[in-house]
Amino acid sequence: MKKRKLNIGVTGLNAIDSPGPGVSVIRALREATSFDVGIIGLSYESLEPGIYMHDIVDRTYSIPYPTAGIETLLARIEYIHEKEKLDVIIPNFDAELYPFIKLEPKLRAMGIHMFLPTLFQFEERHKVNLNDFGKKYGISVPHSKVIYDLNTVHSLPSEFSFPMIVKGKFYDASIAYMALNST
């Protein structure tokens, strides 16, 4: 019996110290026994190592950063789809989920499938909503606080103990080991 071939677009092709998950996702797809796969790398940077791993990625196309807007992304995906007949796209970064969620109905109409949360689910699980999310679903989450103003940092030692983790909106996390002298 001939296996069905799926053309799958995958993002997150960084394979550096802070790797994107795309290369691991591709390796897992290549291990599948129930279908054959053509991997279309979707890259934001020409230096993403995954695009040069020719045993991993069959073809690669650049796509615009999420900040370029959903219409720009849609135009690029339409072009890639015309060339590659994509069956599935697997976005792998938090920052790109919003545009792909917004484009999901248009992409589905083109025959491109994704498995993504709804916009409500995506918004609900943001870091700023973590405490409420944990309470709503009975999930233990670490105590956290969203900081909008640098002056708020001085009050943190009264609420938290050291070391503490300071996380960025999408990426980056740093360990803070002690309070700064505020005098």
Secondary structure, 3 states (H helix, E strand, C coil): CCCEEEEEEECCCCCCCCCCCHHHHHHHHHCCCCEEEEEEEEECCCCCHHHHCCCCCCEEEECCCHHHCHHHHHHHHHHHHHHHCCCEEECCCHHHHHHHHHHHHHHHHCCCECCCCCHHHHHHCCHHHHHHHHHHHCCCCCCCCCCCCHHHHHHHHHHCCCCEEEECCCCCEEEECCCCCCC
